[in-house]
Structures are given as structure tokens and as C-alpha cells.
Amino acid sequence: MLTLRLSANLIFKGLLHFLDTNQVTTSCVTMDMNLDFQPGQILCLPHGDRSLYVELIQVIVERQLCWVRPLLLATFTQEPVLIVDMRSASDLLWPISLFRPALDTEVISFLSQVLAKELKSEPDSDAKRLLHVFIQELWDAHHESATVPIE
């Protein structure tokens, strides 16, 4: 099996290689394997009907965190899937347990849509706002589920 482990500047070449060789990952990896994530690997941070796809920069094992760089936000409430380019948004430090590896079959078409566009030289305020809203909702959902009411 081959997972998508490419740096941002090699993603397009990697996509062509994967398409040409038809070597795609079709199985999921359990959360126990999160520490096996490698820099450059594409990860998914799912929440509700949206998923944030990111490139892993570094795993901070001692704190169980990932330093990631956002690539795109996919919203699955409509057909076709709404894709927002997040490459100009800020990097994140986020708990490793919430990520899963992105399957090649799910991310190739999304990345090809994003990479077809030229990266903006100035930060995209809409992308920053959408990332902030997504992360806030994700934080609220996980913070609430971790909080046990005292009776």
C-alpha cells in the first residue's frame, strides 16, 4: 500500500504518478497508528459534513499534537462537493487523535481542483474565516463531549 506522502511543492507530480501507476490506498488506518504519520503525508480532519485536508509538517509526540498546513476544506452537503482552497490559511497545532490518513482515492480529485488554481500571493480572508469557523466548531464539539456534568 502506498499513502500519499508528498510535500506541497511535489503534490502535482505525485498525483500524476499515482494516476499513472494506479497504486492507491483503499484501506483505513486505525487511530492507534496515528504516531506512524510521516511529514508530508496528507491527513484528514473530519467534522460533520466537512473535512479539512492538511499536509503534516511534524508530529510532536510528547504532546500528542500534529503541526499541519491546511490544503483544502471540503463540504459534502451538495453535489458536486464544495472545495475551498486553504493553502493561504495559517498552520495549526492540533491533537493527533483527531486526524486520519487521507485516502488517495478521496483526495486526488480535490487536490487537482485546488492545484489547478494559482496560489494567491496575499492571504485569503475568506479561507482564514472558514478555517476559524471550522476549527471553532470542531473544538466546541470535542470540548463538550469531553466535559462530564457534575450532578
The 8 nearest C-alpha neighbors of each residue, nearest first, counted from 0:
[[1, 24, 2, 23, 22, 25, 26, 3],
 [0, 2, 24, 23, 22, 3, 4, 103],
 [3, 1, 24, 4, 0, 103, 102, 23],
 [2, 4, 40, 41, 5, 103, 1, 102],
 [5, 40, 3, 39, 2, 41, 6, 37],
 [4, 6, 39, 10, 40, 9, 3, 7],
 [5, 7, 39, 9, 8, 10, 4, 54],
 [6, 8, 10, 9, 5, 54, 39, 11],
 [7, 9, 6, 10, 11, 5, 12, 13],
 [10, 8, 6, 12, 7, 11, 5, 13],
 [11, 9, 13, 7, 12, 5, 8, 14],
 [10, 12, 14, 13, 9, 15, 114, 111],
 [13, 11, 15, 9, 14, 10, 16, 8],
 [12, 14, 16, 10, 11, 15, 9, 17],
 [15, 13, 11, 17, 16, 12, 10, 18],
 [14, 16, 18, 12, 13, 17, 19, 11],
 [15, 17, 13, 19, 14, 18, 20, 12],
 [18, 16, 14, 20, 19, 15, 21, 22],
 [17, 19, 15, 21, 16, 20, 14, 22],
 [20, 18, 16, 17, 21, 15, 22, 14],
 [19, 21, 17, 22, 18, 16, 15, 23],
 [22, 20, 18, 17, 19, 23, 16, 24],
 [23, 21, 20, 17, 1, 24, 0, 18],
 [22, 24, 103, 21, 25, 1, 104, 17],
 [23, 25, 0, 1, 103, 26, 2, 102],
 [24, 26, 23, 102, 27, 104, 103, 0],
 [27, 25, 24, 28, 102, 0, 23, 29],
 [28, 26, 29, 25, 102, 100, 99, 24],
 [27, 29, 32, 30, 26, 100, 99, 31],
 [28, 30, 31, 32, 27, 33, 99, 100],
 [29, 31, 32, 33, 96, 28, 99, 98],
 [32, 30, 29, 33, 34, 28, 96, 35],
 [31, 33, 30, 35, 34, 29, 28, 36],
 [34, 32, 35, 30, 36, 31, 95, 96],
 [33, 35, 36, 32, 60, 31, 58, 95],
 [34, 36, 33, 32, 37, 31, 58, 38],
 [37, 35, 34, 33, 40, 38, 58, 32],
 [36, 38, 40, 39, 35, 55, 4, 57],
 [39, 37, 56, 55, 40, 57, 36, 4],
 [38, 40, 6, 5, 4, 55, 54, 56],
 [4, 41, 39, 55, 38, 37, 54, 3],
 [40, 42, 54, 53, 101, 3, 4, 55],
 [43, 41, 100, 101, 53, 52, 99, 54],
 [42, 44, 52, 101, 99, 98, 51, 100],
 [43, 45, 98, 51, 50, 52, 97, 99],
 [46, 44, 50, 43, 49, 51, 47, 98],
 [47, 45, 49, 50, 48, 137, 44, 133],
 [46, 48, 49, 45, 50, 137, 75, 74],
 [47, 49, 75, 74, 76, 46, 50, 45],
 [50, 48, 74, 46, 73, 47, 75, 45],
 [49, 51, 45, 73, 44, 72, 46, 52],
 [50, 52, 72, 44, 43, 71, 45, 53],
 [53, 51, 43, 71, 70, 42, 69, 72],
 [54, 52, 69, 70, 42, 68, 41, 67],
 [53, 55, 41, 68, 67, 39, 40, 42],
 [54, 56, 67, 38, 39, 40, 57, 41],
 [55, 57, 38, 67, 66, 39, 54, 68],
 [58, 56, 66, 38, 55, 65, 59, 67],
 [57, 59, 65, 60, 64, 66, 56, 36],
 [60, 58, 64, 61, 62, 63, 65, 57],
 [59, 61, 63, 62, 58, 64, 34, 65],
 [62, 60, 59, 63, 64, 58, 65, 34],
 [61, 63, 64, 60, 59, 94, 65, 58],
 [64, 62, 60, 95, 61, 59, 94, 65],
 [65, 63, 94, 95, 59, 93, 62, 58],
 [64, 66, 58, 95, 93, 92, 67, 59],
 [65, 67, 92, 57, 56, 91, 58, 55],
 [66, 68, 55, 56, 91, 54, 90, 65],
 [67, 69, 90, 54, 53, 91, 55, 70],
 [70, 68, 53, 85, 86, 71, 52, 54],
 [71, 69, 86, 85, 53, 52, 84, 68],
 [72, 70, 85, 84, 52, 83, 51, 69],
 [71, 73, 51, 83, 50, 82, 52, 85],
 [72, 74, 82, 50, 49, 81, 75, 51],
 [75, 73, 49, 81, 80, 76, 48, 82],
 [74, 76, 80, 48, 77, 49, 73, 81],
 [77, 75, 74, 48, 80, 78, 81, 49],
 [76, 78, 75, 80, 79, 81, 74, 48],
 [79, 77, 80, 76, 75, 81, 74, 82],
 [78, 80, 77, 81, 75, 76, 82, 74],
 [79, 81, 78, 75, 77, 74, 82, 73],
 [80, 82, 74, 73, 79, 83, 75, 77],
 [83, 81, 73, 72, 80, 71, 74, 84],
 [84, 82, 72, 71, 85, 73, 81, 126],
 [83, 85, 71, 86, 113, 70, 82, 72],
 [86, 84, 71, 70, 88, 87, 69, 126],
 [85, 87, 70, 88, 69, 84, 71, 118],
 [86, 88, 122, 85, 123, 89, 126, 119],
 [89, 87, 127, 85, 86, 126, 69, 90],
 [90, 88, 91, 87, 68, 69, 127, 86],
 [89, 91, 68, 67, 69, 88, 66, 92],
 [92, 90, 67, 66, 93, 68, 89, 69],
 [93, 91, 66, 65, 64, 67, 90, 94],
 [92, 94, 64, 65, 91, 95, 66, 67],
 [95, 93, 64, 96, 63, 97, 65, 92],
 [94, 96, 64, 65, 97, 63, 98, 93],
 [95, 97, 94, 98, 30, 33, 63, 99],
 [96, 98, 95, 94, 44, 99, 45, 93],
 [99, 97, 44, 96, 43, 95, 42, 100],
 [98, 100, 43, 42, 101, 44, 97, 30],
 [99, 101, 42, 43, 102, 41, 98, 28],
 [102, 100, 42, 43, 41, 99, 103, 106],
 [101, 103, 104, 105, 24, 100, 106, 25],
 [102, 104, 106, 105, 23, 107, 24, 3],
 [103, 105, 102, 106, 107, 23, 24, 25],
 [106, 104, 102, 103, 107, 108, 101, 109],
 [105, 107, 109, 103, 108, 104, 110, 102],
 [108, 106, 110, 109, 103, 104, 105, 111],
 [107, 109, 111, 110, 106, 112, 105, 104],
 [110, 108, 106, 112, 111, 107, 113, 82],
 [111, 109, 113, 107, 112, 108, 114, 106],
 [110, 112, 108, 114, 109, 113, 115, 107],
 [113, 111, 109, 110, 115, 114, 108, 116],
 [114, 112, 110, 115, 111, 116, 84, 109],
 [115, 113, 111, 116, 112, 110, 117, 11],
 [114, 116, 112, 113, 111, 117, 110, 118],
 [117, 115, 114, 113, 118, 112, 84, 119],
 [116, 118, 119, 115, 114, 113, 120, 84],
 [119, 117, 116, 120, 86, 87, 114, 84],
 [120, 118, 121, 117, 122, 87, 123, 86],
 [119, 121, 118, 122, 87, 123, 117, 86],
 [120, 122, 119, 123, 87, 118, 124, 88],
 [123, 121, 87, 124, 120, 88, 119, 127],
 [122, 124, 126, 125, 87, 121, 127, 88],
 [123, 125, 127, 126, 128, 122, 88, 129],
 [126, 124, 128, 127, 123, 129, 130, 122],
 [127, 125, 129, 123, 124, 128, 85, 130],
 [126, 128, 124, 130, 88, 125, 129, 131],
 [127, 129, 125, 131, 130, 126, 124, 132],
 [130, 128, 132, 126, 131, 127, 125, 133],
 [129, 131, 133, 127, 128, 132, 126, 134],
 [130, 132, 128, 134, 129, 133, 135, 127],
 [131, 133, 135, 129, 130, 134, 136, 128],
 [134, 132, 130, 136, 135, 131, 129, 137],
 [133, 135, 137, 131, 136, 132, 138, 130],
 [136, 134, 138, 132, 137, 133, 131, 139],
 [137, 135, 139, 133, 138, 134, 140, 132],
 [136, 138, 134, 140, 135, 139, 133, 141],
 [137, 139, 135, 141, 136, 140, 142, 134],
 [138, 140, 142, 136, 137, 141, 143, 135],
 [141, 139, 137, 143, 138, 142, 136, 144],
 [142, 140, 144, 138, 143, 139, 145, 137],
 [141, 143, 139, 145, 144, 140, 138, 146],
 [144, 142, 146, 140, 145, 141, 139, 147],
 [143, 145, 141, 146, 142, 140, 147, 139],
 [146, 144, 142, 143, 141, 147, 140, 148],
 [147, 145, 143, 144, 142, 148, 141, 149],
 [146, 148, 145, 149, 144, 143, 150, 142],
 [149, 147, 150, 146, 143, 145, 144, 142],
 [148, 150, 147, 146, 145, 143, 144, 142],
 [149, 148, 147, 146, 145, 143, 144, 142]]
